């Protein structure tokens, strides 16, 4: 988890009313019941948003896989391979190969977004409407 996600989580958690905790305590809920039944469902959009951002960050990471695969180019991830193809001499103009590789690299990102889409949109619009 990087610092940006920490700030996103802090800002989102600060929007949750303390009255929810207090009313659940008055109803006789324990700490874990409050967390499990009240707070965790409210954090679902936040968790989905951070999951998408972290997956995107790790999937599009270039430097770390490059460092670990310099000795064995056969284990190079797709993103590193596309960048190596771009920086090579004659293959630098192989736009069709780079576009095909980029399209394949986008498929997991699109899949993760489609899985978390509903929660992601809820997380983006959660603080926009009062009431």
C-alpha positions as CSV (number, residue, x, y, z in Angstrom):
1,X,0.0,0.0,0.0
2,X,1.5,3.3,-1.0
3,X,1.0,6.7,0.6
4,X,-1.6,7.9,-1.9
5,X,-3.9,5.0,-0.9
6,X,-3.3,5.8,2.7
7,X,-4.5,9.4,2.2
8,X,-7.5,8.1,0.2
9,X,-8.4,5.7,3.0
10,X,-8.0,8.3,5.7
11,X,-10.2,10.8,3.9
12,X,-12.9,8.2,3.2
13,X,-12.9,6.9,6.8
14,X,-13.2,10.5,8.2
15,X,-16.5,10.8,6.3
16,X,-18.0,7.9,8.3
17,X,-20.2,9.3,11.2
18,X,-19.3,8.5,14.7
19,X,-23.0,8.2,15.5
20,X,-23.0,4.9,13.7
21,X,-20.6,3.5,16.3
22,X,-22.3,5.1,19.2
23,X,-25.8,3.8,18.2
24,X,-24.5,0.3,17.7
25,X,-22.8,0.4,21.1
26,X,-26.2,1.5,22.6
27,X,-27.8,-1.4,20.9
28,X,-25.4,-3.7,22.7
29,X,-23.0,-4.6,19.9
30,X,-19.4,-5.6,20.8
31,X,-16.4,-4.0,19.1
32,X,-16.1,-6.8,16.5
33,X,-19.9,-6.8,15.8
34,X,-19.7,-3.0,15.1
35,X,-16.8,-3.5,12.8
36,X,-18.2,-6.5,11.0
37,X,-21.8,-5.4,10.6
38,X,-21.6,-1.7,10.5
39,X,-18.1,-0.4,9.4
40,X,-16.9,-3.1,7.0
41,X,-19.9,-2.8,4.7
42,X,-19.3,1.0,4.6
43,X,-15.7,0.4,3.7
44,X,-16.4,-1.9,0.7
45,X,-16.2,0.9,-1.9
46,X,-12.9,2.0,-0.3
47,X,-11.5,-1.5,-0.4
48,X,-12.5,-1.9,-4.0
49,X,-10.9,1.4,-5.0
50,X,-7.7,0.6,-3.3
51,X,-7.7,-2.9,-4.8
52,X,-8.0,-1.4,-8.3
53,X,-5.3,1.2,-7.7
54,X,-2.9,-1.3,-6.2
55,X,-3.5,-3.9,-9.0
56,X,-2.9,-1.2,-11.5
57,X,0.3,-0.1,-9.8
58,X,1.7,-3.6,-9.5
59,X,0.6,-4.6,-13.0
60,X,2.1,-1.5,-14.7
61,X,5.3,-1.5,-12.7
62,X,8.3,-1.4,-14.9
63,X,11.5,-0.9,-12.9
64,X,11.2,-3.7,-10.3
65,X,10.5,-6.5,-12.9
66,X,13.3,-5.1,-15.1
67,X,15.8,-5.3,-12.3
68,X,14.8,-8.9,-11.5
69,X,14.7,-10.1,-15.1
70,X,17.9,-8.6,-16.5
71,X,19.8,-11.9,-16.1
72,X,17.0,-14.0,-17.7
73,X,15.1,-12.2,-20.5
74,X,12.8,-15.2,-21.0
75,X,11.1,-14.4,-17.7
76,X,10.5,-10.8,-18.7
77,X,6.9,-9.6,-18.1
78,X,4.9,-8.2,-20.9
79,X,5.2,-4.5,-19.9
80,X,9.0,-4.8,-19.8
81,X,9.1,-6.7,-23.1
82,X,7.1,-3.9,-24.8
83,X,9.5,-1.3,-23.5
84,X,12.5,-3.3,-24.6
85,X,10.9,-3.7,-28.0
86,X,10.3,0.1,-28.1
87,X,13.9,0.9,-27.3
88,X,15.5,-1.7,-29.6
89,X,17.0,-0.6,-32.9
90,X,15.1,-2.0,-35.9
91,X,12.1,-3.2,-33.9
92,X,11.4,0.4,-32.7
93,X,9.1,0.9,-35.6
94,X,7.1,-2.3,-35.1
95,X,4.0,-0.5,-33.9
96,X,1.8,-3.4,-34.7
97,X,3.7,-5.6,-32.2
98,X,3.7,-2.9,-29.5
99,X,0.0,-2.3,-30.0
100,X,-0.8,-6.0,-29.8
101,X,1.3,-6.3,-26.6
102,X,-0.3,-3.3,-25.1
103,X,-3.8,-4.6,-25.9
104,X,-2.9,-7.9,-24.2
105,X,-1.5,-6.1,-21.2
106,X,-4.8,-4.1,-20.8
107,X,-7.0,-7.2,-20.6
108,X,-6.3,-8.0,-16.9
109,X,-6.8,-4.3,-16.0
110,X,-10.2,-4.2,-17.7
111,X,-11.2,-7.5,-16.1
112,X,-10.3,-6.2,-12.6
113,X,-12.2,-3.0,-13.2
114,X,-15.3,-4.9,-14.4
115,X,-15.2,-7.0,-11.3
116,X,-15.0,-4.0,-8.9
117,X,-16.9,-1.6,-11.1
118,X,-20.0,-1.2,-8.9
119,X,-18.1,-0.7,-5.7
120,X,-15.6,1.6,-7.5
121,X,-18.3,4.0,-8.7
122,X,-20.0,3.9,-5.2
123,X,-16.6,4.9,-3.7
124,X,-16.2,7.8,-6.1
125,X,-19.6,9.2,-5.5
126,X,-19.9,8.5,-1.8
127,X,-18.9,12.0,-0.6
128,X,-20.7,13.9,-3.4
129,X,-24.2,13.8,-2.0
130,X,-25.2,14.9,1.5
131,X,-28.3,13.6,3.2
